[in-house]
Amino acid sequence: MYEIKDVSQDIKSAAKRRWVLLIFTPILFVLAAITALYFIEPNYKSSTTILVQQDETLNPLVLYEIAVHIASEDRLQSLNEIIYSRSTMEVLIDSLQLERGIRTEAEKQLLIEKTQKNIETRSRASDSFEISFYDTNPVRARDGAELLANYFISSKLRMETRRHEETVQFFTVKLQELEEIVRNQRDQSVSTTSDRMRDLPSSAESLQDRLQVINTQLDGIEWQLVREEDKLAIITAYQTETNQTEAIMHLYRLPISEIQFGGELSDLLNEYDTLQQQYTESYPRLRALSEQIRVVANRIPSTFESNIQRLNSQKRDLTQQKQRVISDMQQYFVATQRVSSQQSDFSIYEGLLNEMRVKLEQARMTRDIGQRAGDQFVVLDAANIPEKPASPNKRLVIGIGLIIGIIMGVAASSVAEVMDTTLRDERDIPYQKPIIAYLTSG
């Protein structure tokens, strides 16, 4: 039975037979890798590290929650957009004189893409980042890293300065527009208030007092009307009563002292009352008195009707006055509400104007502070001339060559072993036949 120890023995035997391939093949590949190192042009790397200080160190307005847009996070986020932009590449190529021999636009585009691949950016911390530039010339690598750092700082400061100026200009224009609106609102409010207050009859207090006086007068007239109508109803009841005695009883209900002909009627009623206690209704003097009383009573209703007409006329006049006063009060209320609404609008615009003034002042202070924004960029590690190339990595190349040589040696040995048809053992015989003799090598 073919066991594991047999496999191990076969591998050892094959390694002894193919030792030349197993040893010289890796050596050949290592030599090839060493040779290739002399043909590969070395590439040098130069790096610079920039620190972005926090806003609080330069901008005290941050404590007062003023919107200052020089945030470190924004600079870090916009790093790649500025560094890898076409304008930056053109400046870098022109400064390092990399465009020698470039004639067409296609060649220039290829050079820009190649230059972009030689740039590397990396965030080292939350407030710092690293810019690296690769080149075959170590001095040019140092110059490229410095140029990229300086160009990024200058570009960022230039954009921020322009943004601050545009912000100040925007708030200045808006402030002028709001000042014009507030001025028009103030003039319109004063003019409208003067016109409407001049047209109104009186103030709200005087209108209220006048309405109260009219209501009091109307109540008095209503009470007088009720009394006059009651008196007229008594006279009417007297006139419609068929029984003379019952009819005269109605007259006793009249306020004799308050009506016209009251004195004469009172004398007749007193005499009638005295005689009635002594005589019957057929007594001539009683009949005469009854007739006299009727004559006087018939003259009284015209007085009541005249008083009622006069009181109704006064009531109508007072009612019209009341309606005019109510109308004036309504007009006064509407005018007051309109004036109040205009004043409210004016107050709103005035508040916006004050807020816009504050924002403009903040924008100006931000612009002035932004002139010192360059102090926020601190170069921690300046770019220097590299002494050793960053690529190729000699150890890595030789190591890869050695690994490939070992793999190829093992593969070549395996192929050679498979292709070898020499019979060295009975296990190599393809036929299942008995062995009758062995021939020695001697």
LOTOR-463851 format. One line per field, with one value per residue (C-alpha): residue in one letter; y, z, x. Coordinates in nm, 3 decimals, m for minus. Each point is the difference from the previous one (the first is absolute). Layout:
N
res a/...
v Y/...
w Z/...
u X/...
//
This chain:
442
res m/y/e/i/k/d/v/s/q/d/i/k/s/a/a/k/r/r/w/v/l/l/i/f/t/p/i/l/f/v/l/a/a/i/t/a/l/y/f/i/e/p/n/y/k/s/s/t/t/i/l/v/q/q/d/e/t/l/n/p/l/v/l/y/e/i/a/v/h/i/a/s/e/d/r/l/q/s/l/n/e/i/i/y/s/r/s/t/m/e/v/l/i/d/s/l/q/l/e/r/g/i/r/t/e/a/e/k/q/l/l/i/e/k/t/q/k/n/i/e/t/r/s/r/a/s/d/s/f/e/i/s/f/y/d/t/n/p/v/r/a/r/d/g/a/e/l/l/a/n/y/f/i/s/s/k/l/r/m/e/t/r/r/h/e/e/t/v/q/f/f/t/v/k/l/q/e/l/e/e/i/v/r/n/q/r/d/q/s/v/s/t/t/s/d/r/m/r/d/l/p/s/s/a/e/s/l/q/d/r/l/q/v/i/n/t/q/l/d/g/i/e/w/q/l/v/r/e/e/d/k/l/a/i/i/t/a/y/q/t/e/t/n/q/t/e/a/i/m/h/l/y/r/l/p/i/s/e/i/q/f/g/g/e/l/s/d/l/l/n/e/y/d/t/l/q/q/q/y/t/e/s/y/p/r/l/r/a/l/s/e/q/i/r/v/v/a/n/r/i/p/s/t/f/e/s/n/i/q/r/l/n/s/q/k/r/d/l/t/q/q/k/q/r/v/i/s/d/m/q/q/y/f/v/a/t/q/r/v/s/s/q/q/s/d/f/s/i/y/e/g/l/l/n/e/m/r/v/k/l/e/q/a/r/m/t/r/d/i/g/q/r/a/g/d/q/f/v/v/l/d/a/a/n/i/p/e/k/p/a/s/p/n/k/r/l/v/i/g/i/g/l/i/i/g/i/i/m/g/v/a/a/s/s/v/a/e/v/m/d/t/t/l/r/d/e/r/d/i/p/y/q/k/p/i/i/a/y/l/t/s/g
v 0.000/0.339/0.198/0.353/m0.100/m0.134/0.338/0.178/m0.236/0.061/0.379/m0.022/m0.221/0.240/0.300/m0.176/m0.070/0.358/0.204/0.194/0.142/0.061/0.200/0.176/0.109/0.229/0.125/0.090/0.189/0.188/0.100/0.110/0.213/0.158/0.069/0.155/0.237/0.163/0.060/0.136/0.379/0.091/0.212/0.242/0.108/0.333/0.085/0.302/0.008/0.292/0.065/0.188/0.171/0.013/0.312/0.096/0.076/0.277/0.088/0.117/0.056/m0.374/0.039/0.224/m0.247/0.218/m0.188/0.002/m0.237/m0.082/m0.343/m0.253/m0.277/0.197/0.042/m0.370/m0.096/0.234/m0.110/m0.256/0.228/0.266/m0.223/m0.219/0.280/0.070/0.352/m0.134/m0.258/0.264/0.221/m0.300/m0.111/0.352/0.064/m0.332/0.029/m0.340/0.094/m0.015/m0.180/0.026/0.126/m0.114/0.039/m0.379/m0.030/0.276/m0.180/m0.320/0.196/0.148/m0.346/m0.133/0.293/m0.058/m0.358/0.130/0.194/m0.156/0.159/m0.145/0.124/m0.055/0.127/0.192/0.332/m0.086/m0.161/m0.109/0.079/m0.219/0.031/m0.268/0.073/m0.153/0.310/0.046/0.380/0.016/m0.223/0.246/0.300/m0.170/m0.072/0.360/0.143/m0.213/0.105/0.369/m0.005/m0.171/0.255/0.300/m0.137/m0.068/0.343/0.166/m0.179/0.086/0.365/0.020/m0.171/0.245/0.296/m0.136/m0.056/0.359/0.130/m0.211/0.120/0.360/m0.016/m0.171/0.260/0.283/m0.169/m0.048/0.359/0.120/m0.227/0.114/0.365/m0.045/m0.193/0.273/0.279/m0.195/m0.087/0.361/0.136/m0.259/0.042/0.379/m0.014/m0.256/0.155/0.341/m0.140/m0.176/0.200/m0.060/m0.241/m0.338/0.131/0.296/m0.220/m0.243/0.284/0.140/m0.342/m0.038/0.343/m0.087/m0.333/0.177/0.250/m0.280/m0.180/0.316/0.053/m0.363/0.040/0.321/m0.173/m0.284/0.243/0.208/m0.314/m0.118/0.334/m0.017/m0.356/0.118/0.278/m0.242/m0.246/0.287/0.096/m0.355/m0.082/0.014/0.014/0.355/m0.098/m0.263/0.240/0.269/m0.257/m0.025/0.372/m0.042/m0.199/0.302/0.210/0.310/0.233/m0.097/0.045/0.302/0.101/m0.204/0.271/0.047/m0.374/m0.042/0.254/m0.166/m0.345/0.118/0.162/m0.307/m0.228/0.213/0.019/m0.368/m0.088/0.204/m0.043/m0.250/0.013/0.162/0.306/0.289/0.139/m0.342/m0.037/0.347/m0.081/m0.321/0.192/0.258/m0.272/m0.164/0.327/0.062/m0.362/0.015/0.292/m0.188/m0.275/0.253/0.112/m0.359/m0.066/0.318/m0.103/m0.348/0.141/0.236/m0.280/m0.232/0.276/0.044/m0.377/m0.013/0.282/m0.167/m0.334/0.161/0.164/m0.336/m0.163/0.275/m0.042/m0.379/0.054/0.239/m0.255/m0.267/0.230/0.089/m0.369/m0.085/0.297/m0.091/m0.360/0.113/0.239/m0.277/m0.239/0.253/0.064/m0.377/m0.029/0.291/m0.166/m0.324/0.175/0.207/m0.319/m0.151/0.319/m0.018/m0.368/0.072/0.270/m0.252/m0.254/0.259/0.094/m0.367/m0.053/0.296/m0.127/m0.345/0.151/0.188/m0.312/m0.198/0.219/m0.180/m0.342/m0.087/m0.037/m0.301/m0.199/m0.123/m0.210/m0.264/m0.196/0.193/m0.187/m0.110/m0.163/m0.379/m0.189/m0.340/m0.081/m0.103/m0.247/m0.254/m0.187/m0.212/m0.244/m0.044/m0.057/m0.252/m0.173/m0.030/m0.134/m0.259/m0.111/m0.027/m0.191/m0.249/m0.049/m0.040/m0.239/m0.221/0.012/m0.080/m0.286/m0.140/0.018/m0.161/m0.277/m0.069/m0.009/m0.235/m0.363/m0.167/m0.317/0.013/m0.227/m0.277/0.257/0.179/m0.307/0.057/m0.373/m0.224/m0.283/m0.195/0.116/m0.278/0.185/0.334/0.145/0.199/0.317/m0.166
w 0.000/m0.104/0.324/0.093/0.086/m0.355/m0.141/0.218/m0.116/m0.365/0.049/0.160/m0.283/m0.261/0.177/m0.004/m0.369/m0.092/0.240/m0.286/m0.100/0.361/0.079/m0.322/m0.105/0.306/m0.040/m0.362/0.092/0.282/m0.241/m0.249/0.268/0.094/m0.366/m0.042/0.290/m0.203/m0.292/0.208/0.044/0.370/0.119/0.293/0.244/0.182/0.250/0.193/0.292/0.054/0.327/m0.001/0.334/0.154/m0.065/0.370/m0.005/m0.256/0.001/0.333/m0.170/0.006/0.368/m0.102/m0.260/m0.298/m0.329/m0.101/m0.288/0.047/0.150/0.001/m0.109/m0.315/m0.087/0.046/m0.209/m0.282/0.000/m0.279/m0.211/0.000/m0.018/m0.287/m0.199/m0.354/0.088/0.277/m0.234/m0.264/0.258/0.129/m0.349/m0.100/0.322/m0.013/m0.378/m0.067/m0.334/m0.204/m0.324/0.040/m0.323/m0.024/0.238/0.028/0.117/0.252/0.132/0.041/0.186/0.233/0.076/0.063/0.231/0.192/0.064/0.149/0.268/0.323/0.276/0.340/0.318/0.293/0.267/0.029/m0.047/m0.217/m0.334/m0.208/m0.363/m0.180/m0.347/m0.190/m0.263/m0.146/0.104/0.380/m0.023/m0.226/0.240/0.282/m0.215/m0.108/0.358/0.106/m0.299/0.062/0.366/m0.074/m0.292/0.211/0.282/m0.237/m0.200/0.312/0.146/m0.333/m0.022/0.359/m0.051/m0.308/0.185/0.291/m0.239/m0.180/0.336/0.108/m0.335/0.018/0.350/m0.101/m0.293/0.211/0.274/m0.247/m0.132/0.352/0.094/m0.301/0.091/0.365/m0.109/m0.227/0.269/0.255/m0.232/m0.105/0.360/0.119/m0.295/0.029/0.376/m0.028/m0.275/0.170/0.345/m0.150/m0.174/0.311/0.210/0.337/0.213/0.116/0.353/m0.112/m0.240/0.283/0.228/m0.272/m0.059/0.370/0.017/m0.302/0.154/0.322/m0.192/m0.196/0.321/0.137/m0.316/0.000/0.356/m0.093/m0.302/0.218/0.241/m0.275/m0.169/0.336/0.046/m0.352/0.064/0.316/m0.191/m0.279/0.255/0.149/m0.338/m0.094/0.334/m0.023/0.374/0.113/0.354/m0.118/m0.259/0.258/0.211/m0.279/0.034/0.360/m0.131/m0.184/0.155/0.006/0.100/m0.303/m0.281/m0.170/0.127/0.305/0.245/m0.162/m0.023/0.364/0.117/m0.202/0.129/0.361/m0.032/m0.182/0.273/0.273/m0.170/m0.092/0.368/0.059/m0.316/m0.273/m0.359/m0.100/0.203/m0.248/0.137/m0.020/m0.360/m0.073/0.166/m0.197/m0.320/0.104/0.096/m0.343/m0.178/0.193/m0.040/m0.375/m0.021/0.180/m0.262/m0.252/0.256/0.056/m0.372/m0.050/0.278/m0.145/m0.346/0.152/0.201/m0.305/m0.199/0.273/0.013/m0.375/0.022/0.286/m0.182/m0.305/0.221/0.161/m0.340/m0.104/0.319/m0.049/m0.360/0.117/0.256/m0.268/m0.228/0.288/0.078/m0.364/m0.034/0.322/m0.115/m0.333/0.168/0.243/m0.292/m0.179/0.318/0.042/m0.356/0.067/0.320/m0.188/m0.268/0.261/0.185/m0.324/m0.062/0.342/m0.049/m0.344/0.150/0.252/m0.275/m0.210/0.293/0.065/m0.366/0.009/0.316/m0.155/m0.309/0.213/0.201/m0.324/m0.095/0.278/m0.104/m0.140/0.357/0.035/m0.237/0.170/m0.191/0.253/m0.226/m0.286/m0.320/m0.026/m0.260/0.042/0.033/m0.096/m0.274/0.105/m0.287/m0.108/0.329/m0.044/0.277/m0.127/m0.361/0.103/0.234/m0.277/m0.237/0.260/0.058/m0.373/m0.049/0.270/m0.151/m0.352/0.127/0.168/m0.309/m0.234/0.224/0.007/m0.378/m0.047/0.243/m0.178/m0.344/0.115/m0.119/0.184/0.195/0.343/0.199/m0.052/0.067/m0.321/m0.214/m0.164/m0.036/0.285/m0.066/0.236/0.022/m0.061/0.032/0.085/m0.199/0.203/m0.132/0.024
u 0.000/0.128/0.039/0.097/0.358/0.034/m0.112/0.252/0.271/m0.091/0.011/0.344/0.123/m0.140/0.158/0.339/m0.034/m0.120/0.217/0.146/m0.341/m0.102/0.315/0.099/m0.349/m0.053/0.355/m0.069/m0.317/0.176/0.274/m0.265/m0.168/0.334/0.068/m0.346/0.067/0.277/m0.239/m0.292/0.024/m0.014/m0.293/0.045/m0.267/m0.015/m0.277/m0.118/m0.246/m0.240/m0.180/m0.331/m0.057/m0.347/m0.209/m0.010/0.373/m0.042/m0.366/m0.149/m0.333/m0.058/m0.083/m0.290/m0.129/0.088/0.010/0.366/0.062/0.367/m0.056/0.278/m0.231/m0.090/0.366/0.071/m0.300/0.099/0.364/m0.032/m0.220/0.269/0.308/m0.125/m0.162/0.118/0.111/0.225/0.147/0.074/0.174/0.200/0.102/0.099/0.197/0.188/0.051/m0.152/m0.154/0.318/m0.065/m0.378/m0.155/m0.361/m0.290/m0.037/0.360/m0.060/m0.308/0.199/0.268/m0.265/m0.138/0.349/0.078/m0.322/0.107/0.327/m0.191/m0.119/m0.208/m0.071/m0.170/0.230/m0.243/m0.323/0.182/0.304/0.070/0.298/0.081/0.255/0.152/0.191/0.263/0.314/0.192/0.025/0.030/m0.302/m0.193/0.075/m0.098/m0.323/m0.108/0.074/m0.180/m0.310/m0.017/0.048/m0.242/m0.266/0.034/m0.003/m0.295/m0.203/0.071/m0.081/m0.335/m0.085/0.092/m0.219/m0.284/0.031/m0.005/m0.306/m0.172/0.067/m0.121/m0.315/m0.091/0.076/m0.242/m0.268/0.047/m0.056/m0.316/m0.136/0.080/m0.198/m0.293/0.004/0.014/m0.300/m0.188/0.069/m0.118/m0.307/m0.086/0.031/m0.199/m0.276/m0.027/m0.025/m0.263/m0.219/0.023/m0.083/m0.308/m0.131/m0.252/0.159/0.192/m0.127/m0.066/m0.211/m0.197/m0.068/m0.116/m0.222/m0.156/m0.068/m0.172/m0.218/m0.096/m0.096/m0.213/m0.164/m0.087/m0.160/m0.201/m0.108/m0.125/m0.188/m0.153/m0.120/m0.163/m0.162/m0.129/m0.139/m0.178/m0.139/m0.116/m0.182/m0.177/m0.086/m0.143/m0.205/m0.135/m0.096/m0.168/m0.383/m0.061/0.062/0.092/0.248/0.137/0.071/0.183/0.260/0.071/0.108/0.299/0.135/0.281/m0.217/0.281/0.214/m0.256/m0.144/m0.345/0.084/m0.107/m0.337/m0.056/0.101/m0.256/m0.274/0.091/0.008/m0.341/m0.133/0.130/m0.162/m0.342/0.006/0.015/m0.317/m0.205/m0.074/0.111/m0.332/0.081/0.025/0.324/0.163/m0.104/0.132/0.327/0.026/m0.042/0.257/0.242/m0.049/0.064/0.322/0.114/m0.056/0.241/0.277/0.089/0.127/0.255/0.113/0.021/0.200/0.238/0.033/0.082/0.257/0.159/0.009/0.167/0.259/0.045/0.062/0.251/0.183/m0.009/0.160/0.260/0.067/0.044/0.241/0.197/0.012/0.108/0.272/0.112/0.018/0.198/0.226/0.056/0.073/0.234/0.174/0.042/0.143/0.237/0.099/0.054/0.219/0.193/0.042/0.133/0.228/0.125/0.068/0.203/0.178/0.094/0.128/0.197/0.166/0.078/0.146/0.222/0.131/0.065/0.181/0.221/0.070/0.089/0.240/0.165/0.025/0.162/0.251/0.078/0.031/0.296/0.190/m0.131/0.341/0.121/m0.226/0.218/0.317/0.254/0.105/0.237/0.153/0.078/0.362/0.221/m0.033/0.327/m0.139/m0.247/m0.348/m0.019/0.096/0.028/0.311/m0.079/m0.351/0.113/0.268/m0.243/m0.258/0.269/0.103/m0.358/m0.069/0.330/m0.094/m0.344/0.142/0.272/m0.257/m0.221/0.290/0.111/m0.352/m0.030/0.341/m0.090/m0.327/0.163/0.282/m0.067/0.291/m0.095/0.156/m0.232/m0.251/m0.271/0.103/m0.087/m0.338/m0.070/m0.120/0.247/0.227/0.363/0.248/0.335/0.169/0.295/0.246/0.158/0.349
//
